[in-house]
Amino acid sequence: MDSIWLALVFTGLVVLGGAAIVVSRLKLASVLFTIHSAYLGTVLFIVTGDPEGIYMHYLIAAMFLWPFLWVINRTSNYEEPPVLGAKASSIIIVLIMTVSNLFYNWDPLQSGYVSMIAMGIYGMVARRDIIKIAIGFNLIENGVHLFTIHLVTFGPQTPYIALVLDSATILLNLLVAWVIVGIYEEYKSLNSWKIARLRW
Amino acid sequence: MVRILTEIHSILPLFATLCPFGGAVLVPIVSAVSKRARDWLPFVAMLVTGILILSMAPSVFGGVEYTYLGLRVTAFGHLMGVVMTMVGLTVTAYTVFYTRKLPETWLNYYHMLTLTFIGGILGMFFSTNLATIFLFLETSTIVSIILVSFERGRAFEAGYKFYMLSGLGAMFTIMSITLIYAATGTLELASIPRSLSGTVTKPLTLLDLGAVLAIVGFGLKAGLVPFHAWLPDAHAEAPTPISAILSGVVVKTGAYALFLILFAIYGGISSGKIVSILYFLAAISMLFGAVMALAQTDIKRLLAYSTVSQMGYIILGLSYTSALGVEGGLFHILNHSAFKVLLFLCAGNIIFQTGTRDMRKMGGIAKKMPLTAFSFAVGALAMAGVPPFNGFWSKLLVYYAGVEQGQLILTIVAVSTSGLTLGYMVRAMHMVFFGEPPTGHTTLNERIDWMTLPPLALAILCIVIGVFPELGLQIVKPATQALLGLILRL
């Protein structure tokens, strides 16, 4: 029974992350990612009993939502056309989840972090909107956090490693919001394919 | 030679690390009193930091490590601290005049960020705990993203690329640290060999994976090909003093952390596959960087690509893991910092005077800017490894180490790259300093001030180390011994 609950909890986590990558409304995608991140904090607290997870991931959620809503209000709520549309992206994300579950024999934790990292990489590669790319980047970070928890669950310094990673992510989210607004003012677009004056 | 290592518990490492951070805090306070004093504050902070670092030198050279709280000054960290001091002093002196072109409202932020950036780098050099290294590295990275984007406009694009790639590098690094921790149960680098020697079967699979992830993560920071995409943009778009720090020190932080980890895991004894990966990355970085530099017309991008190429030499020397190779690699870290910072500062002077980074729009500047032309020529020849400049000796050590290891192909690649380096630097000098000046350059006016003196001082240093290489090797040898694990831990 416990394992079924655990599977459901982690599936919900991965689905939320995947939905944040697929939906084209940027405000909705940001809210979905924020819920995903806060949810991860709660899950970490329940699984490890360590309060660090809940504090840091609630902070990541807040530090993602407010700066990015600020950015979206100054730019556009509609995502730049992605390389692959919503249907194709949904299929790929379901495939990622299925393959990782099969590979790790339905172990929710292992397949969870592999799915999140793979979906994050997919988001960074297949989306052109730099806000979506930032969501993909954050999804990878959350996956890496789960990876650290999985690998050294009982190590005394594990929270220290994760804390350092999370602190860096919070600061990077604040910073990239400022950079994205600057890019929009200079290029009048958030399409990463058009932000390429510096090639060669 | 085996030496006995002792420790001194002293507050010096903490003061040396906190000094730039303290300077950053003081900037707005001093600014309220005097703008001129505010502009000199980073230089004063670096001077105090430098004195603190140099005061540790006699003991560090004698095999002593300074420790305080979580900080530890090893001979390798001390060498990097000396490099940071040299770069920091020249760059902060140069900044006093350079920042006159920036709006006054930006200057408090600029000085605060620069000092925080330097403090983060120093903290990293004085740490031997993996999590602390990562913490300081990320502090300096986050601040450097703001500094790269500082001049706005196109610089935001460079900042964005830097954010993305350094963020990905951080992910790889943290996975690597986690794997090493899982395999050894410690984050303290000095304890890793001890924790491994106690086990009958070493968990090498986890450690090997950790080492590969470290190569990717720190390779991104070191600007190695194919992880170099952020480097030319960031170095070219950042304000010139920041480009100098990025090229002179920041790329070396990647090499520093990477080789601390690799030597802690493998104990200086080369592991076949890992060393093969490093050889490949070093060779491709040397060649690719040099070929790309040949194609550049933007003076700062040319220097940025040359950094990619020169990092190849450093990684190659250190990867040989022999005394000669490590000495060559570490000596090239010192020398590259001197001549690359000098070249960037000269480029800054030229851009400041001509208002362009495009070398096709320059020409005939040597007569109008003789001091800059002289300094640039010294830097260019030192980078190409021409005697009697400092770059010649460090490259020679790397070549010898290659021959000693039987790596003839790598040595041929290294020597050929030096030829290419000479080619693109002579081309750059020809385009910038000789020939007919384009119209509009009649008002060029070079003065002996804090924009021409720092590069000139570095040019003299390049010549002095070139003529008396033992001066540089005196600093490098203790670091080599520390890195090779020849010192017994008490």
Interface residues (C-beta under 8 A of the other chain):
Chain A: M124 I130 I133 F137 I140 E141 V144 F147 T148 L151 V152 G155 Q157 T158 Y160 I161 V164 L165 S167 A168 L171 L172 L175 V176 W178 V179 I180 G182 I183 E186 Y187 I195 A196 R197 L198 W200
Chain B: A131 F134 L135 E138 I142 I145 I146 S149 R152 G153 R154 F156 E157 A158 G159 Y160 K161 Y163 M164 G167 L168 A170 M171 I174 M175 I177 T178 L179 Y181 A182 G185 L187 P232 D233 A236 E237 A295
